[in-house]
Amino acid sequence: MKASSNGRVDHVIAVTFDTDKEDRTTLSNVFGKTAQVVFLPELRQEERLVQLRRADAILTWFPDRELRNAEEFAGITGARIMQLLSAGADQVPFSRLPPNILVASNAGAYAEPMAEHALAMILALEKNLLDRHSKLKAANFDQHNMNRMLHGSTCAILGFGGIGKATGRLLRCFDVKIFAINTTGNTSEPVEFVGTLKDLERVLRVADIVLIALPLTSSTNGLLGVRELGWMREDAILVNVSRGAIIQEKALFEHLKTHPRFSAALDAWWHEPYTTGDFHVNYPFFDLPNFLGSPHNSAIVPGSLQNAMIHAAENVKRFLKGEPISDRVN
């Protein structure tokens, strides 16, 4: 940090991801005169290192890709916060970061569009729209095949943060009972039950719908396997808008195959271009009639990425002012 001529303290914010002119203007406007925003992709290597050493905060999408080498990671000597634009933090190489740096995710930034997407997936499976469409395409006018009602059902929301709460609010319009799981076992939201992962069996057994909105951590990796899927109702709906690895891939495929009344929708996958370099599944999920997928785009609506960037920048701004921030990563 340095003192400016008017006595105010200036901060340096290092932005590691590619930006366009509009993005740069937006970020500069958020921080105003109290901070200098430097955009690392525009700089030569030697200047990148100079600015990383000066930085009080790092604003990043994928630090393991956007910071080019070990020298750049080692150059983060003065930064007190690394703010992610992504909702999850599983892509962060924590072992390469200084031990005293705080990492914050951007979980609340995408809540509304992701909640709408989750609701759309739930309704598509409730109404079995894929099967109805396929039958009509084959000239099979199966008018007497029963639909299911969302109204009055029970939804277990695993991960009752921004996305989980936003989805819960939409579901309550259908008089859906909410059984919430979070880290504290407490919430100010109107729910029928709130607990922690210790209550997983209880909520899975009562739920008509299970929504996964958890972060991927060492305790949630592979959380739902053969045993946990077996706790669920024969005709339950499982929707994952978080991270693919929270569900065990083989276990889900086998459960869908052997339980035709059970259905699942995924917006998050085990192998995605941004994480493993390509998209593929190890089992033929798309041959199953009780399965629905989307390409991890639940948050992608007009303006969502710029709004998320502003949300992240405002969190950094609060931190530099000494104010409480959201989404600290443990």
N, C-alpha and C positions, 0 to 999 in steps of 0.2 A: 504494500500500500504506500501511497505518498500523499502529502498534503498539497492541496491546490492553493492558488493564489488568494482565493476568497476564504480560506480557512477550512473548507470542507474536505473530507477525506475521500480520495478517489480509490476505487477498486479496479482491478483488472479481471475481466471475465474472458476466459479462453474458450472459444467455440470450436469443436473438433470436426463437425460434420459439414458437408457441402451446403451452401446457402445460395439463394438468388438475391437479387436486389431488394425485393419486397421483404424477404426474411431479415436481411441485414438492417433495413430501416425499422422493422418491427422491434427487433431486439434492442437496437440503439434507443428507440423511444421508450421501451420498458425501463431501461436502466438510467436514462436521462444523463444529467451532468455528473451524477455521483459515481459513474463507473465508465471505464474505457472497455469497449468490447472489441476483442481481436479475433479474427477469423483465420484459424490456422491453415486451412487448405489454400489460402491465397499467398502464403508466405514460403520463402525458401527455407531449407532445412535448418540452417544456422539461426535464422530469425525465429523459427518455430520454437527452438530450444530456449531462446532468450525469453519469449513470451510465456512459455510454460513455467519457467522459473519465477516470473513476475506474478503469475496468476494467483488470485485469491479464490477463484472458483473455476471449475471445469464444467462446461455444458456439453453433453455428449449423447449420442445414440448408442453406439457400439464401441466402447473404449478399446477393446482388444483389436479392432480393425482400424479405428481412426487414429489411434496413437501408434506410430509406425514401428517402433522398436523399443528395446529395453532402455536405451538412452533417454527416450522421451518419457517413459514411465518413471525413470529415476529422476527426471527433471522436475517432477511435480513435488517441489520441496516446500512451497509456501501455500499451496491451495488447502483450504480448510473444508471445502465441500465439493463433491462430484455429483452433479445433478443430471439424472437421466431423463431423456425424452420418452423412453419406453415405460410402460406400466410395470413390467417385470424387471428383475435385477439378476436373473440367472445367467446372463451373458457377461457379467462383470468379473474380470480376473482379480479377485480380491487379494490374492497372494502377491500380486505385482504392485499393489497400491501402498502408499505410505500408511503406517499403522494408525496415525492420528487423523486421517481424513474421514469425514462423514460422507456417506453415500445416501442419496435420496432418490426414490423412484418417482414416477409420474402417474401413479395409479388412478387418481380421480379424474384425470384429464379426458379419458375416453368413456366415462361411465354411461352417458346418455345414449350414444349410438350403439354401444355394445349391449346395453339393456334391451334396446329395440330389436337388435339382431337375435338375441337370446329368445325373446318372446316370439319372434317370427319362426324360429326353429321349433320351439315348443308347440306352437299352433300347427305347423306343418305336420309334425308327427302325431299330434292329437287327432287331426283330421285325415291323416294318412294320404296326403295330397299327391305324393310321388306315385303311389300305387294307383290312385284314381286316374291320374294323368296317363300313366302307361296303359291302363285298360281302355281308356277312351281312344288313345292312339291306335289301339288294336281293334277298334270298333266294338268294344265290349262295354255296353251301357249298363253298368252294374249299379243301378239306382238304389237298391235295397241293402247294400252293405252299410252297416252301422258306423256312424261317426262317434267320437267321444267328446264329452264336455270338459272344458277347462274349469268352468265355474264350480266353486266349492271344493276343488281338489286340494292336495297338500304338496307343497314344494319345499324340499330341503336345499338351502343355499349354502354351499361349502365355500366360505370366504365371503364374509359379510362386510366388505369394505365398500368403496365407491360404486363398483360395478354391481356387487351383490345387492346393495341397498337400492340402487336405481331400478334394478330388475324387480326387486320385491315390491316397490311402489307401483310399478306397472301391473304386476300380478294381483295386487290387492284390488284393482279395479274389477277383477273377475271373482272377487271374494275367495281368493286362494289363501289358505292358511300357510304361514311362513315359519319354518323351523330353521333357525340360523346357526351357523358355526363360525366363530371367529377366534381370535387369540385370547381374548379376555373373558368370554362367557357373559359379557354385558353389552347392552345396546339401548339407545334411547328410541329406536324405531319400534313401532307397534308390531310385535311378532307373538306367535303362540308359544315359541320356545327359543331360547338362545343358550348355546353351550360351546364347548371347545371340541377339539378332535377326539378327546376322551369319550365324547358322546356320539361318535360317528355311527356306531351300530344302531343306536336308538333312532337317529333321524333317518338312516337309510331304510330301516324296516317299516317306517310309517309313511314314507314319501311316495306319492304318485309320480312326482317329477324330482329329479336331482340336478341341480345346476352347479357346475364347478367354476368358481371364480377365485380360486386360491393362487397365491404365488408359488412358483416352483422352488422348493428348498430341500434340504436334506431330509426333513421330516415329511414332506409331501410327495417326494419322488417315488413313483410306484404305489401310491396310497391305495388305489382301488385295484384289487386283483381278484382272483377266483373267490376267495372267502367273502370279500366285501360285496362283490356283485351278487353273490349268493344270498346276501342279506336282503337284497332289494326285491320288490314285488315282481311277480311274473310278467305283469304288463306295465312296468315302470318305464319312464322316459328319462334318459341320461343325456345332458347337454354339457359340452365342455367348450368354454370360450377363453380358457386360461392358457395352459401349457399341456401339450400332448403327453409328456412323460408322467403326469400325475396318474394316468390310467395305464395299466399294463396292457400292451398292445395285443398279445396273444390271448390273454384272458378275456378281453372285450370281444374279440372276434369269435372265440369259441362260445361265449355266452350268447351273443346275438344269433349264432348259427343254431344253437340248441334250444333257444327260448324265443320262438317266433313272435310271441306277443310283446316281448321286450323290444325297445327301440332306442337308438342313440343318434345324436347329431354332434359333429365335431367341427369347430372352427379352428382348432389348434391340433397340430400333428407331431408325430415323433421325429419325422425327418422333413425339414423345411429348407428352402433355399438360403434363408438368412442365418440358419444355425448349422446345418450339415452340408450345405452346398447344393442340394437338390431336393426335390419332393418325390417321395415314394412311400408306399406302404408294404409291409412284409406279408400281408394277408389280403385276400380279395374282398375287401370290405364293400367295394362298389357293386359286387354281384349280389349283395344281400338286399332283400326288399324292405328290411326294417332299419335301414341306415341312410343318413343324410350328411352331406359334407359341404363346407364352404372353405375358400382358400385363405383363412386367417385374415379376413378383411372386415370383421365386424365393426371395427373402429373407423373404417375408411368411408367418410362421407364428406361432401364439400365443406371446406374450411376446418376440418377436424385436426389436420396436422399443424396448421398455423395456430389454432387455439391451444393445442397441446404444447407448442413451443412457448406461447405466452404464459401458460399455466406453470411450466417449468421455470421460466425466467422470473416470474413473480415469487416463486418459492425461494430462489436464490437471493432475490432482493430482500425478502423478509429475513433470511439468515444473516445477510451482511448488516442489516439494521439491528441485529440482536433480538429479533422477534421470533415467536414460535413458528416452526415450519411443519409441513405435513410429509407423510410417507418416508420417514426414516427407515433405512434398511438395517435389520439386525443381522 
